[in-house]
Amino acid sequence: MTRLLRNVLLFLLLMLALLWLLAEHLSWQPSPRESVAVACQGPGQPLQPGQTLSVMSWNVQYLAGKRYVFWYDQGRGSDTRPTREDLAFNLDEVARVIRAEQPDIVLLQELDKDAKASDYQDQLALLRERLADLYPCAVQTDEWKAGFVPDRHIAGSVGRTLATLSRYPIAKAERLQLPNTASNALARLLESQPALLVSYLPLADGGRLAVLNTRLSPYRPGSDLQRRQVAHVSKVLDRLETQGTPWLIGGDFNLLPLGQYRRLPPAQRGNYPADSDLHLLWDKYPMIPSNAEASGAERDAWLTHFPNDPAVSGPDRTLDYLLHSPRLQRLEARVLQADTLQISDHLPITARLVLPKAR
């Protein structure tokens, strides 16, 4: 009996070792800083100091649409993937909205590439086919990548990315790793590894504009992960500001503005800290929407998130923002709500900014 038990234990240890080696083989471990390939069609004309620049940021929820309550949603649904028909429809809808607005720069979050749940599509490539005349330049980086995720809801590959489209040339781009909890091979399979996608657009006077794109981790009670991520973003922006490099950043920050926490139903508040760590950014830099806009009398116009939750009938919170160097001047901004409610669980936010004049 003792010998049998010993053999069983040895077998289990061997299987665990093999599973760990498999996880190491399948998992992705990016470097803290990596170069990102830039895809540009033709040289193009650089940005001019003092010109007006329009930008859009949009978490497109891997083109899944709003007909589902997914297993990871606040509504705790059972859906695991959208249909091919919905993927195709929402691809066309995202392209329609972007083409109607025609911003100079588009910051997209949650685009899929080679993921089982979205039929192994390269969603950036599909979008570029529809928008090639508007955006000759594009960059993309991974934030979650694995050949196989051993979760019953996934049981296959994942490929979640950030992507930036630009009407103007991009000289270079890089991926900056943000703090995360993926400290071992299994965690790297099961969790995303958020990052900053930084694109550098040359200016005609020899300078450059830094355009940053990101999606922060959701809040976890008892964890300081979001705070560490926001602090890391703040350091990057501080460095650009010190260098005299004008910058703008957009994305899904998964954090509320001042005043919105108490406006949420008590059942929804557990998804966010009572004191938003976004103050590490808004204390220093202009934010769109500002706290006054997002929590003032016209706050409904600045709501950007429509949860996949049967208890929520429309957008009810702000999670998506644009921030910029004080050297850029804001002309106008808005959230596109009129015909975007059924495309994603986030709404696009847009702004027109004026670049600094030549020194």
Salt bridges, closest charged atoms under 4 A:
GLU24 OE1 - ARG188 NH2 3.21
ASP86 OD2 - ARG67 NH2 2.80
ASP92 OD1 - ARG130 NE 3.08
GLU93 OE2 - ARG96 NE 2.99
GLU101 OE2 - ARG334 NH2 2.90
ASP104 OD1 - ARG167 NE 2.91
GLU110 OE1 - ARG160 NH1 3.50
GLU110 OE2 - ARG215 NH1 3.47
ASP112 OD1 - ARG160 NE 2.50
ASP119 OD1 - ARG81 NH1 2.90
ASP119 OD2 - ARG84 NE 3.18
GLU129 OE1 - ARG130 NH1 3.91
ASP133 OD1 - ARG99 NH2 2.73
ASP142 OD2 - LYS145 NZ 3.58
GLU143 OE2 - ARG215 NE 2.97
ASP151 OD1 - HIS153 ND1 2.98
GLU174 OE1 - ARG33 NE 2.83
GLU191 OE1 - ARG220 NH2 3.98
ASP224 OD1 - ARG228 NE 3.18
ASP238 OD2 - LYS284 NZ 2.83
ASP252 OD2 - HIS346 NE2 3.42
ASP277 OD1 - ARG227 NH2 2.88
ASP283 OD2 - HIS279 ND1 3.31
GLU293 OE2 - ARG330 NH2 2.64
ASP316 OD1 - ARG317 NE 2.76
ASP320 OD1 - HIS346 ND1 2.80
GLU332 OE2 - ARG352 NH1 3.37
ASP339 OD2 - ARG96 NH1 2.82
